[in-house]
């Protein structure tokens, strides 16, 4: 995951349980920051969770809300920022 990727929340970490149909999240967001945690300062228990959750990322959603510290594993990449760069270069040529 890189800054500039277009993402959508997935259900990889949490399963929502309730009566009736659960709507899949359709709002898109842009990764605006990635936070790297220093694993050497973590306990073994924290390292295991870190591997499952991934890096902490800040996401700016389409409605203007900024979510800080979102788990990388809870996001699906819809458009890779590198793909957007390739499209831009093709248009410029």
C-alpha positions as CSV (number, residue, x, y, z in Angstrom):
1,X,0.0,0.0,0.0
2,X,1.3,3.5,-0.9
3,X,0.2,7.1,-0.4
4,X,-2.3,8.0,-3.1
5,X,-3.9,4.5,-3.4
6,X,-7.7,4.5,-3.7
7,X,-9.1,2.1,-1.1
8,X,-12.3,0.6,0.3
9,X,-12.9,-0.9,3.7
10,X,-13.2,-4.7,3.7
11,X,-14.5,-7.2,6.3
12,X,-11.1,-9.0,6.8
13,X,-10.7,-8.1,10.5
14,X,-14.2,-7.7,11.8
15,X,-17.4,-9.6,11.0
16,X,-20.5,-7.6,11.6
17,X,-23.4,-9.6,13.0
18,X,-26.9,-8.3,13.1
19,X,-30.4,-9.2,11.9
20,X,-31.1,-8.4,8.3
21,X,-28.8,-7.7,5.4
22,X,-25.5,-6.0,6.0
23,X,-24.5,-3.6,3.3
24,X,-21.0,-3.7,2.0
25,X,-19.1,-0.5,2.5
26,X,-19.0,1.3,-0.9
27,X,-17.3,4.6,0.0
28,X,-13.9,5.1,-1.4
29,X,-11.0,6.9,0.2
30,X,-7.4,7.9,-0.5
31,X,-4.4,6.9,1.5
32,X,-2.8,10.2,2.7
33,X,-0.3,8.9,5.2
34,X,1.4,5.7,6.3
35,X,2.8,5.2,9.8
36,X,5.6,2.8,10.4
37,X,5.7,1.3,13.9
38,X,9.1,0.3,15.3
39,X,8.7,-3.5,16.0
40,X,11.8,-3.7,18.1
41,X,10.1,-1.7,20.8
42,X,7.1,-4.1,20.9
43,X,6.4,-7.2,22.9
44,X,6.1,-10.5,21.1
45,X,2.3,-10.3,21.6
46,X,2.2,-6.9,20.0
47,X,4.4,-8.1,17.1
48,X,1.9,-10.9,16.3
49,X,-1.0,-8.4,16.1
50,X,1.1,-6.0,14.1
51,X,1.7,-8.7,11.5
52,X,-2.0,-9.4,11.2
53,X,-3.1,-5.7,11.1
54,X,-0.4,-4.3,9.0
55,X,0.8,-0.7,9.0
56,X,-1.4,2.1,10.3
57,X,-2.7,4.4,7.5
58,X,-4.6,7.6,7.4
59,X,-7.5,7.6,4.9
60,X,-9.3,10.7,3.5
61,X,-12.8,9.4,2.6
62,X,-15.0,10.7,-0.2
63,X,-17.2,12.5,2.3
64,X,-14.3,14.5,3.6
65,X,-13.8,12.6,6.8
66,X,-10.2,11.8,7.8
67,X,-9.7,8.5,9.6
68,X,-6.3,8.2,11.3
69,X,-4.6,5.0,12.2
70,X,-6.7,2.6,10.1
71,X,-5.4,-0.9,9.9
72,X,-3.9,-1.7,6.5
73,X,-5.4,-5.2,6.5
74,X,-8.9,-3.7,6.8
75,X,-8.6,-2.0,3.4
76,X,-8.8,-3.3,-0.2
77,X,-6.8,-1.4,-2.9
78,X,-9.2,-0.4,-5.6
79,X,-6.8,1.7,-7.7
80,X,-3.1,1.5,-7.2
81,X,-1.3,4.9,-7.1
82,X,1.2,3.5,-9.6
83,X,-1.6,2.6,-12.0
84,X,-2.7,6.3,-11.8
85,X,0.8,7.4,-12.7
86,X,0.9,5.2,-15.8
87,X,-2.5,6.5,-16.9
88,X,-1.3,10.1,-16.5
89,X,1.9,9.4,-18.5
90,X,-0.1,7.9,-21.3
91,X,-2.3,10.9,-21.5
92,X,0.7,13.3,-21.6
93,X,2.4,11.5,-24.5
